[in-house]
């Protein structure tokens, strides 16, 4: 027995019109009209003086603060690894230098977070609002 393909395939009624729908632009034969931008012009925002100033202000806070924290953390780790005698000095009861410095890691993390929130509220957020207004973003 031979499988014979039918001479005509099942057709979709839309395909039977003989006209192909345009993928881009208007009706067939008409050039596509440029659409207005759907949202903010991010390239223009990025190139603006206000955005550059905002980015610089952010970096001047975050980079030094991050570097200071990483250095402080590495000092703690190095002291814990190589200065056993110093880290085991008892301060009050069973609390030693190592425990105090470990707790200060948490305290410094919280302090940096509070400092950043305060900085952002006073120095970053007002500038972000200006950039948004200039870009027409709510």
C-alpha positions in Angstrom: 0.0 0.0 0.0 1.3 3.4 -0.9 0.7 6.6 1.1 -0.3 9.2 -1.5 -0.3 12.8 -0.4 -3.5 14.6 -1.4 -3.1 16.9 -4.4 -4.2 19.9 -2.4 -3.5 20.6 1.2 -6.1 21.8 3.6 -6.2 25.6 3.3 -6.9 28.3 5.7 -9.6 30.7 4.5 -7.4 33.7 5.3 -4.7 32.3 3.0 -7.2 31.9 0.2 -7.5 35.6 -0.3 -4.2 35.7 -2.1 -3.1 38.8 -0.2 -0.3 38.7 2.3 -0.7 40.8 5.4 2.1 43.3 5.9 4.4 42.6 8.7 5.4 46.3 9.2 3.7 49.5 8.4 0.3 50.2 7.1 -1.6 48.5 4.3 0.3 46.8 1.6 2.3 49.1 -0.6 2.3 52.0 1.9 5.5 52.9 3.7 5.6 52.5 7.5 5.0 55.7 9.5 7.5 56.3 12.3 5.9 55.8 15.7 6.5 58.3 18.5 8.6 56.9 21.3 6.7 54.7 23.8 8.5 55.9 26.8 11.3 58.1 28.1 14.4 58.7 26.0 16.9 56.8 28.2 19.9 57.8 26.0 19.1 61.5 26.4 18.6 61.0 30.1 22.0 59.3 30.5 23.7 62.0 28.5 22.2 64.8 30.5 24.3 66.9 32.9 21.8 66.3 35.8 22.1 62.5 35.4 25.9 62.6 35.3 26.0 64.8 38.4 23.6 62.4 40.2 25.7 59.4 39.2 28.9 61.1 40.4 27.3 62.0 43.7 26.2 58.4 44.2 29.6 57.0 43.4 31.4 59.5 45.7 29.4 58.0 48.6 29.2 54.3 47.7 32.7 53.5 46.5 34.6 55.0 49.5 32.1 53.5 51.9 32.3 50.1 50.3 36.1 50.2 50.3 36.2 51.2 53.9 33.8 48.4 54.9 35.7 45.7 53.0 39.0 46.9 54.5 37.5 46.8 58.0 36.1 43.3 57.4 39.4 42.0 56.0 41.2 43.5 59.0 38.8 41.6 61.3 39.3 38.3 59.3 43.1 38.7 59.3 43.2 39.4 63.0 41.0 36.4 63.7 43.3 34.2 61.6 46.7 35.5 62.6 46.4 37.4 65.9 45.0 34.8 68.3 46.6 36.3 71.4 45.2 39.7 70.7 41.7 38.5 69.8 41.5 36.4 72.9 42.2 39.3 75.3 39.3 39.4 77.8 37.7 42.7 78.2 34.7 42.2 80.4 33.9 38.7 81.9 34.0 36.3 79.0 33.8 38.9 76.3 37.1 39.2 74.4 38.4 41.5 71.7 37.4 39.1 69.0 33.8 39.0 70.1 33.7 42.8 70.4 35.1 43.3 66.9 32.6 40.7 65.6 29.7 42.5 67.1 31.1 45.8 65.7 30.9 44.3 62.2 27.1 44.1 62.6 27.0 47.6 64.2 29.1 49.0 61.3 26.8 47.4 58.8 23.7 49.0 60.4 25.5 52.3 60.7 26.5 52.3 57.0 22.9 51.4 56.0 21.5 54.3 58.1 24.1 56.7 56.7 23.2 55.7 53.1 19.5 56.0 53.7 20.0 59.5 55.2 22.4 60.5 52.3 20.0 59.2 49.7 17.0 61.0 51.2 18.8 64.3 51.4 21.2 64.2 48.4 20.0 61.6 45.9 16.2 61.5 45.9 15.7 65.2 45.2 18.0 65.0 42.2 16.3 61.8 41.0 13.0 63.7 41.1 14.5 66.5 38.9 15.8 64.0 36.3 12.4 62.3 36.3 10.5 65.6 35.8 12.8 66.6 33.0 12.3 63.2 31.3 8.5 63.4 31.7 8.3 60.3 33.9 5.9 60.1 36.8 
